[in-house]
Amino acid sequence: MTSLLGAALLTLSLMSPALAFVPIGGGASTHVSITGTALLQKVAETCRAVADAAGHEFKPTGSSPGELVQACLGPTAPGDVSGAKFHSALQEIYTQNSLVDRDFVNSPPHHFNSEAFLEGRGLITEGVAAIKANIQKENFKAARETLGRVLHTIQDFYSHSNWVELGYTKPYVNLLRPDLPLENLADVNTPTCSDCANRKCPNQILSNILNEKKLTSGYMGIFSSQKPKGKCSHGGESDLTSTTVPRGGISKDERRSDNKEFHDAAVNAAVAASLQLLEDIRLASGNHDFLRMMGIARSSVVCFVIDTTGSMSDDIEAARTVMYKIIDSKKGTQDEPSEYILVPFNDPEFGPMIRTTDAEKMKREISKLKAAGGGDTPEMCLSGLQLALTGAPSSSNIYVFTDAIAKDIELKDTIIALMRSTKSTVSFFMTGASRRRRRSLASSSFSDYKDLALASGGQAIQVSKAQLPQATDIILDTSTSALVTVLQQATVAEQETFPFVLDESLKNITIYITGTSLTFTLTNPAGVSQTDTEANGKLGTIHTVGNLRRIRLYADKQSGTWQINIISSQPYTLKVTGQSTITFIYDFVEKFTGPHSGYAVLSGRPRADQPATLMLSVIGRKGPTSTTIEEVGLVTMSGPEVVTNGTMTDMGNGEILVTVVAVPQGEFVLILKGTDTVSNSKFQRQSTTQMSVSKVNIQAAVESSVKPGETFKLPFSVMTQSEGGAYTISARNDRDFPMSYPKTLSLLSGEYANATLTITPTTDTESGTDVTLTIEAKSSRGIDSNYAVLRLSVVNKITDFIPPKCEVTTVVANCPHDVSKCGPFQWELSANFTDENGTGIQSISLIQGNGNFTHTTLNASVVQAYYSASCCSQIVEIVAVDKAGNVGKCYHSIIRSHSFPTTTLSLPLWLRLLASIFVARP
């Protein structure tokens, strides 16, 4: 690893606040730093492997996420690359890792407390199966969330058990191998610890336990001091059992003078175990999908939701044309979309969602769309949009084409909850009614779409069918990498001047105004102006179509404070966007207490009875130190502008904890101002998704995956700080699985009411399917409400835990002992792969070696593999993955020997084999 890359990984791994995660030790050794170290090392290894295969060098130019992503995506594609998606993926994993200590604080298996070894391994096995199944179905967000939880559990094993006290320095491979037994576990009647009166003893483990290599862990009592006689405690102030003889505790969560060697050993083992887990997932999923899970992809995603009823022929053609234009014009650049998503809707049908990374496949799919059906005015628009919001990556730009109002308007609150949860932006292209419509579709008929567009930070563009092709330029503008919003406002009819700051890093700056009966004047920092009547003025070009005005500034724009003065007799919206790698990600959070306190990301609206708290990550052009943040606040979106600034706590490396005491009434967004130290210019950025506060709070957590055909029970709790009474409960899921739950709850102010929701996936649900569940609670008068958005993974029961086996049948290596003379010489290897009594081999691939590799059909009971290479390439490594995701790995080297046949060997992922020629690599 180069020193520059090492510095990049260290910087990135420390970019989350230690306060937000449970420490596996004091100082810098926390769950987040351990997880970050492992994730970033594995990402770097994977990027290097991809670069080697593509024939270019993986060499980041700096330590920022964007520079790491650009080096991984390849150095040749022109354009800016944002590290926001990668940074967000890391944050999702870190957050779920942290939440294990809030949601499962009293669950011994989640922490390997109280000798719950079999149950803890069961959680790991179930979680890893869900991650692999989710990745295979391209449900990467669900995979990341489960990964965070599983990493927490496996890391806790080394801090909470006596593994390192027993002298082990390597990870316990059997935790990842459910086909292997957990051996030498101390039973419940076996004493394991000596008494420690001052509760700070270097090693309390009894000598006979150490000599017999018995495995134990500390008992943890949050509500009770009871534990089996003679057993170790976890330890710490929150552990009530630590005062029960034998007193003390064996936890290595904190680095103290009496346990620093054991703590350091636990940290090292936890990092190594995390790397093993990630390598298993990478080999099962492949390099490409592993990197996609980690957010290593171009930030642009193109997602179309298209009405296919009878009057939509022209609209479908316009959507097809702009899709083709995006694909053809952005190919080979950093603006090339990383993914294409298409959701058709009709009446009563909608879907299915078509999702692909293959541009040519998307061309074929959108070419298949035909306008047919319908009949009455409303269509199933919001059902199609729901599929897009739950299927597309977070922070996507989604474009809806329709000429009809929504039949399924009851989904409106669910759509708003999903937009807030995913931070995706939805824009509507609305065309006039055709002759088949029963009544005219006036502007007011589309008011619900305008509400949704505004709530997400999108545009509601109303044009005729003839004008639609001209309006779709906005899709080309926003289907781009490193897109940022500088300013967005929605205003009633009046005259107002809007100042905004353009910095040196911004490119392709575009201003959008939607509304009618308006005039405007744009002025740059030097005082040069351009009015709405000047299509090609001194500052840029103005294009008007329908209710949209699009102003594209010239490339030589001036940095500094601009302003636009708008006069209108009707409501309008204003949005200023550009391309820049200076951006931010944020989440509203709340502090939780317990043995390990931290901050949890809210799945609904912030509470109205307390200050709003946000965790903010600022991403500069050269890492977090290349920006200085001067102001963070919440600003109202509609009506008179109200800005309430927050107090900032610097958590280090670009992480800022923001507390806003006076939260604005109504809908608001986040605004950030600072200085780019690279150019020494001021910058301004704004979030797009509207938010508001609520006195209602919903708490719910998903503990495990769901099996097809089985009913899953989800406990949830609802509380209000307002007046009590009957609250309406509603729940929806994007798969239309049957659910049951109480339709009303009677709440007392300040007290939680508990309830249970059940959901039953159909028996034919494919393993790896991701279910997005939205629960909403609303007061009887509809004045206040809140929601929770959760994800469930449907995973088949796994019965195959044994990896494929390999038998090397032939090795012929007539290679010279002098490696410098290797050029003219070749060597060959033949091997048989089998998956005895298993699910069958799904893939076989070469992961190391520069030779020629082939294999016979995977459907055969014995798959034969052949490898030949120059004697200059002396190592070969082959991976076989079965249909259950188990990974077998072959390694062969001719460095020490040349033509010895090998025996039949099982190839578990992490087991080092004894043979000198054919071994498994860690």
ChimeraX attribute file (.defattr): number of C-alpha atoms within 10 A of each C-alpha:
attribute: neighborCount
match mode: 1-to-1
recipient: residues
	/A:1	10
	/A:2	9
	/A:3	8
	/A:4	14
	/A:5	19
	/A:6	15
	/A:7	15
	/A:8	21
	/A:9	23
	/A:10	17
	/A:11	18
	/A:12	23
	/A:13	21
	/A:14	22
	/A:15	22
	/A:16	25
	/A:17	22
	/A:18	20
	/A:19	16
	/A:20	25
	/A:21	26
	/A:22	25
	/A:23	25
	/A:24	29
	/A:25	21
	/A:26	16
	/A:27	10
	/A:28	15
	/A:29	22
	/A:30	23
	/A:31	28
	/A:32	31
	/A:33	25
	/A:34	25
	/A:35	25
	/A:36	26
	/A:37	21
	/A:38	23
	/A:39	22
	/A:40	20
	/A:41	20
	/A:42	20
	/A:43	22
	/A:44	24
	/A:45	16
	/A:46	20
	/A:47	25
	/A:48	18
	/A:49	18
	/A:50	20
	/A:51	19
	/A:52	12
	/A:53	13
	/A:54	10
	/A:55	9
	/A:56	14
	/A:57	17
	/A:58	22
	/A:59	21
	/A:60	21
	/A:61	15
	/A:62	17
	/A:63	21
	/A:64	27
	/A:65	29
	/A:66	29
	/A:67	23
	/A:68	27
	/A:69	26
	/A:70	26
	/A:71	23
	/A:72	24
	/A:73	20
	/A:74	18
	/A:75	15
	/A:76	12
	/A:77	15
	/A:78	11
	/A:79	15
	/A:80	21
	/A:81	29
	/A:82	31
	/A:83	30
	/A:84	26
	/A:85	25
	/A:86	22
	/A:87	24
	/A:88	19
	/A:89	21
	/A:90	25
	/A:91	23
	/A:92	20
	/A:93	26
	/A:94	26
	/A:95	22
	/A:96	24
	/A:97	26
	/A:98	27
	/A:99	24
	/A:100	23
	/A:101	24
	/A:102	21
	/A:103	16
	/A:104	14
	/A:105	16
	/A:106	17
	/A:107	16
	/A:108	20
	/A:109	21
	/A:110	27
	/A:111	28
	/A:112	28
	/A:113	26
	/A:114	24
	/A:115	24
	/A:116	19
	/A:117	23
	/A:118	16
	/A:119	14
	/A:120	22
	/A:121	24
	/A:122	17
	/A:123	21
	/A:124	27
	/A:125	18
	/A:126	18
	/A:127	24
	/A:128	23
	/A:129	24
	/A:130	29
	/A:131	28
	/A:132	27
	/A:133	28
	/A:134	26
	/A:135	24
	/A:136	19
	/A:137	15
	/A:138	21
	/A:139	23
	/A:140	26
	/A:141	24
	/A:142	24
	/A:143	27
	/A:144	24
	/A:145	21
	/A:146	29
	/A:147	25
	/A:148	25
	/A:149	24
	/A:150	27
	/A:151	27
	/A:152	30
	/A:153	21
	/A:154	26
	/A:155	26
	/A:156	24
	/A:157	28
	/A:158	32
	/A:159	32
	/A:160	29
	/A:161	27
	/A:162	29
	/A:163	25
	/A:164	22
	/A:165	21
	/A:166	16
	/A:167	12
	/A:168	14
	/A:169	16
	/A:170	15
	/A:171	25
	/A:172	19
	/A:173	17
	/A:174	15
	/A:175	22
	/A:176	22
	/A:177	21
	/A:178	17
	/A:179	13
	/A:180	12
	/A:181	10
	/A:182	16
	/A:183	10
	/A:184	12
	/A:185	15
	/A:186	18
	/A:187	12
	/A:188	15
	/A:189	10
	/A:190	15
	/A:191	19
	/A:192	27
	/A:193	26
	/A:194	19
	/A:195	21
	/A:196	18
	/A:197	14
	/A:198	9
	/A:199	18
	/A:200	18
	/A:201	18
	/A:202	16
	/A:203	17
	/A:204	22
	/A:205	23
	/A:206	15
	/A:207	13
	/A:208	11
	/A:209	19
	/A:210	16
	/A:211	9
	/A:212	11
	/A:213	19
	/A:214	19
	/A:215	21
	/A:216	30
	/A:217	30
	/A:218	29
	/A:219	29
	/A:220	31
	/A:221	21
	/A:222	14
	/A:223	11
	/A:224	10
	/A:225	15
	/A:226	15
	/A:227	21
	/A:228	14
	/A:229	15
	/A:230	19
	/A:231	29
	/A:232	35
	/A:233	34
	/A:234	27
	/A:235	25
	/A:236	20
	/A:237	10
	/A:238	15
	/A:239	20
	/A:240	21
	/A:241	29
	/A:242	29
	/A:243	21
	/A:244	18
	/A:245	19
	/A:246	23
	/A:247	25
	/A:248	27
	/A:249	31
	/A:250	30
	/A:251	30
	/A:252	29
	/A:253	26
	/A:254	19
	/A:255	20
	/A:256	15
	/A:257	11
	/A:258	12
	/A:259	19
	/A:260	16
	/A:261	16
	/A:262	24
	/A:263	26
	/A:264	19
	/A:265	22
	/A:266	32
	/A:267	26
	/A:268	19
	/A:269	23
	/A:270	29
	/A:271	25
	/A:272	21
	/A:273	24
	/A:274	25
	/A:275	23
	/A:276	20
	/A:277	23
	/A:278	21
	/A:279	22
	/A:280	22
	/A:281	23
	/A:282	21
	/A:283	21
	/A:284	27
	/A:285	23
	/A:286	18
	/A:287	19
	/A:288	14
	/A:289	18
	/A:290	23
	/A:291	23
	/A:292	18
	/A:293	25
	/A:294	23
	/A:295	23
	/A:296	27
	/A:297	25
	/A:298	27
	/A:299	26
	/A:300	25
	/A:301	26
	/A:302	25
	/A:303	27
	/A:304	27
	/A:305	28
	/A:306	28
	/A:307	31
	/A:308	25
	/A:309	22
	/A:310	15
	/A:311	23
	/A:312	23
	/A:313	16
	/A:314	15
	/A:315	25
	/A:316	21
	/A:317	18
	/A:318	21
	/A:319	24
	/A:320	21
	/A:321	16
	/A:322	17
	/A:323	22
	/A:324	17
	/A:325	13
	/A:326	21
	/A:327	19
	/A:328	13
	/A:329	12
	/A:330	15
	/A:331	14
	/A:332	14
	/A:333	16
	/A:334	26
	/A:335	26
	/A:336	24
	/A:337	24
	/A:338	19
	/A:339	20
	/A:340	22
	/A:341	20
	/A:342	24
	/A:343	26
	/A:344	26
	/A:345	24
	/A:346	22
	/A:347	19
	/A:348	13
	/A:349	14
	/A:350	22
	/A:351	18
	/A:352	13
	/A:353	19
	/A:354	18
	/A:355	20
	/A:356	15
	/A:357	13
	/A:358	12
	/A:359	20
	/A:360	12
	/A:361	14
	/A:362	22
	/A:363	16
	/A:364	11
	/A:365	14
	/A:366	23
	/A:367	15
	/A:368	9
	/A:369	16
	/A:370	15
	/A:371	17
	/A:372	15
	/A:373	14
	/A:374	20
	/A:375	14
	/A:376	13
	/A:377	18
	/A:378	18
	/A:379	27
	/A:380	23
	/A:381	28
	/A:382	24
	/A:383	25
	/A:384	27
	/A:385	26
	/A:386	22
	/A:387	22
	/A:388	30
	/A:389	26
	/A:390	22
	/A:391	23
	/A:392	26
	/A:393	21
	/A:394	21
	/A:395	23
	/A:396	22
	/A:397	25
	/A:398	25
	/A:399	25
	/A:400	24
	/A:401	25
	/A:402	24
	/A:403	28
	/A:404	25
	/A:405	21
	/A:406	21
	/A:407	17
	/A:408	15
	/A:409	18
	/A:410	11
	/A:411	17
	/A:412	18
	/A:413	16
	/A:414	23
	/A:415	22
	/A:416	21
	/A:417	24
	/A:418	26
	/A:419	26
	/A:420	23
	/A:421	23
	/A:422	20
	/A:423	22
	/A:424	22
	/A:425	24
	/A:426	29
	/A:427	24
	/A:428	22
	/A:429	23
	/A:430	24
	/A:431	23
	/A:432	19
	/A:433	20
	/A:434	16
	/A:435	9
	/A:436	12
	/A:437	17
	/A:438	11
	/A:439	11
	/A:440	12
	/A:441	17
	/A:442	10
	/A:443	11
	/A:444	10
	/A:445	13
	/A:446	18
	/A:447	13
	/A:448	14
	/A:449	26
	/A:450	20
	/A:451	15
	/A:452	22
	/A:453	21
	/A:454	24
	/A:455	25
	/A:456	25
	/A:457	27
	/A:458	24
	/A:459	27
	/A:460	26
	/A:461	26
	/A:462	24
	/A:463	20
	/A:464	17
	/A:465	20
	/A:466	13
	/A:467	14
	/A:468	23
	/A:469	18
	/A:470	16
	/A:471	23
	/A:472	19
	/A:473	14
	/A:474	17
	/A:475	18
	/A:476	15
	/A:477	18
	/A:478	22
	/A:479	23
	/A:480	26
	/A:481	26
	/A:482	27
	/A:483	26
	/A:484	24
	/A:485	21
	/A:486	26
	/A:487	20
	/A:488	26
	/A:489	21
	/A:490	19
	/A:491	19
	/A:492	15
	/A:493	16
	/A:494	14
	/A:495	14
	/A:496	15
	/A:497	13
	/A:498	15
	/A:499	14
	/A:500	19
	/A:501	19
	/A:502	25
	/A:503	23
	/A:504	17
	/A:505	17
	/A:506	21
	/A:507	20
	/A:508	15
	/A:509	23
	/A:510	22
	/A:511	19
	/A:512	21
	/A:513	24
	/A:514	22
	/A:515	21
	/A:516	15
	/A:517	12
	/A:518	18
	/A:519	14
	/A:520	18
	/A:521	16
	/A:522	21
	/A:523	19
	/A:524	22
	/A:525	15
	/A:526	11
	/A:527	9
	/A:528	11
	/A:529	16
	/A:530	20
	/A:531	19
	/A:532	19
	/A:533	11
	/A:534	14
	/A:535	14
	/A:536	15
	/A:537	15
	/A:538	15
	/A:539	22
	/A:540	19
	/A:541	17
	/A:542	21
	/A:543	17
	/A:544	16
	/A:545	18
	/A:546	17
	/A:547	16
	/A:548	22
	/A:549	20
	/A:550	19
	/A:551	22
	/A:552	21
	/A:553	20
	/A:554	16
	/A:555	12
	/A:556	9
	/A:557	18
	/A:558	16
	/A:559	18
	/A:560	16
	/A:561	17
	/A:562	19
	/A:563	17
	/A:564	19
	/A:565	15
	/A:566	22
	/A:567	16
	/A:568	18
	/A:569	14
	/A:570	13
	/A:571	16
	/A:572	23
	/A:573	21
	/A:574	19
	/A:575	20
	/A:576	21
	/A:577	24
	/A:578	22
	/A:579	24
	/A:580	23
	/A:581	24
	/A:582	28
	/A:583	25
	/A:584	21
	/A:585	16
	/A:586	19
	/A:587	17
	/A:588	21
	/A:589	22
	/A:590	17
	/A:591	12
	/A:592	14
	/A:593	10
	/A:594	11
	/A:595	15
	/A:596	17
	/A:597	18
	/A:598	22
	/A:599	22
	/A:600	21
	/A:601	20
	/A:602	20
	/A:603	24
	/A:604	28
	/A:605	24
	/A:606	24
	/A:607	20
	/A:608	17
	/A:609	14
	/A:610	13
	/A:611	17
	/A:612	21
	/A:613	23
	/A:614	23
	/A:615	24
	/A:616	22
	/A:617	25
	/A:618	24
	/A:619	26
	/A:620	26
	/A:621	25
	/A:622	20
	/A:623	22
	/A:624	22
	/A:625	17
	/A:626	19
	/A:627	24
	/A:628	18
	/A:629	18
	/A:630	11
	/A:631	14
	/A:632	24
	/A:633	22
	/A:634	24
	/A:635	23
	/A:636	24
	/A:637	25
	/A:638	19
	/A:639	13
	/A:640	12
	/A:641	14
	/A:642	16
	/A:643	19
	/A:644	16
	/A:645	20
	/A:646	21
	/A:647	15
	/A:648	20
	/A:649	12
	/A:650	14
	/A:651	18
	/A:652	16
	/A:653	19
	/A:654	23
	/A:655	23
	/A:656	22
	/A:657	20
	/A:658	23
	/A:659	20
	/A:660	19
	/A:661	14
	/A:662	14
	/A:663	25
	/A:664	18
	/A:665	12
	/A:666	13
	/A:667	16
	/A:668	25
	/A:669	22
	/A:670	22
	/A:671	23
	/A:672	21
	/A:673	18
	/A:674	17
	/A:675	18
	/A:676	23
	/A:677	15
	/A:678	14
	/A:679	12
	/A:680	14
	/A:681	17
	/A:682	21
	/A:683	26
	/A:684	23
	/A:685	24
	/A:686	23
	/A:687	23
	/A:688	28
	/A:689	25
	/A:690	21
	/A:691	23
	/A:692	18
	/A:693	23
	/A:694	20
	/A:695	20
	/A:696	27
	/A:697	24
	/A:698	24
	/A:699	18
	/A:700	17
	/A:701	17
	/A:702	16
	/A:703	16
	/A:704	17
	/A:705	22
	/A:706	26
	/A:707	20
	/A:708	21
	/A:709	15
	/A:710	13
	/A:711	15
	/A:712	19
	/A:713	17
	/A:714	16
	/A:715	15
	/A:716	18
	/A:717	15
	/A:718	24
	/A:719	23
	/A:720	27
	/A:721	17
	/A:722	17
	/A:723	12
	/A:724	16
	/A:725	15
	/A:726	17
	/A:727	24
	/A:728	18
	/A:729	18
	/A:730	17
	/A:731	19
	/A:732	17
	/A:733	22
	/A:734	18
	/A:735	15
	/A:736	13
	/A:737	13
	/A:738	13
	/A:739	16
	/A:740	13
	/A:741	17
	/A:742	12
	/A:743	12
	/A:744	17
	/A:745	20
	/A:746	13
	/A:747	21
	/A:748	16
	/A:749	14
	/A:750	15
	/A:751	13
	/A:752	17
	/A:753	15
	/A:754	14
	/A:755	14
	/A:756	13
	/A:757	15
	/A:758	13
	/A:759	20
	/A:760	19
	/A:761	22
	/A:762	17
	/A:763	11
	/A:764	8
	/A:765	16
	/A:766	16
	/A:767	21
	/A:768	26
	/A:769	25
	/A:770	28
	/A:771	22
	/A:772	21
	/A:773	20
	/A:774	22
	/A:775	23
	/A:776	23
	/A:777	26
	/A:778	19
	/A:779	22
	/A:780	14
	/A:781	9
	/A:782	10
	/A:783	8
	/A:784	16
	/A:785	23
	/A:786	25
	/A:787	28
	/A:788	23
	/A:789	24
	/A:790	17
	/A:791	19
	/A:792	21
	/A:793	26
	/A:794	26
	/A:795	25
	/A:796	22
	/A:797	14
	/A:798	13
	/A:799	10
	/A:800	18
	/A:801	19
	/A:802	24
	/A:803	29
	/A:804	26
	/A:805	20
	/A:806	26
	/A:807	20
	/A:808	21
	/A:809	15
	/A:810	16
	/A:811	20
	/A:812	16
	/A:813	21
	/A:814	15
	/A:815	23
	/A:816	15
	/A:817	12
	/A:818	7
	/A:819	13
	/A:820	9
	/A:821	12
	/A:822	17
	/A:823	13
	/A:824	10
	/A:825	14
	/A:826	18
	/A:827	21
	/A:828	18
	/A:829	20
	/A:830	19
	/A:831	21
	/A:832	19
	/A:833	27
	/A:834	22
	/A:835	24
	/A:836	14
	/A:837	9
	/A:838	17
	/A:839	19
	/A:840	21
	/A:841	27
	/A:842	16
	/A:843	17
	/A:844	21
	/A:845	17
	/A:846	18
	/A:847	18
	/A:848	17
	/A:849	18
	/A:850	17
	/A:851	18
	/A:852	12
	/A:853	17
	/A:854	14
	/A:855	16
	/A:856	13
	/A:857	13
	/A:858	17
	/A:859	10
	/A:860	12
	/A:861	15
	/A:862	18
	/A:863	18
	/A:864	20
	/A:865	21
	/A:866	16
	/A:867	20
	/A:868	21
	/A:869	20
	/A:870	19
	/A:871	25
	/A:872	20
	/A:873	20
	/A:874	23
	/A:875	16
	/A:876	22
	/A:877	18
	/A:878	21
	/A:879	22
	/A:880	27
	/A:881	22
	/A:882	24
	/A:883	17
	/A:884	23
	/A:885	28
	/A:886	27
	/A:887	29
	/A:888	27
	/A:889	28
	/A:890	27
	/A:891	18
	/A:892	23
	/A:893	16
	/A:894	23
	/A:895	15
	/A:896	9
	/A:897	12
	/A:898	19
	/A:899	16
	/A:900	13
	/A:901	16
	/A:902	17
	/A:903	12
	/A:904	15
	/A:905	18
	/A:906	20
	/A:907	27
	/A:908	22
	/A:909	26
	/A:910	22
	/A:911	16
	/A:912	13
	/A:913	17
	/A:914	10
	/A:915	12
	/A:916	12
	/A:917	18
	/A:918	25
	/A:919	19
	/A:920	22
	/A:921	16
	/A:922	14
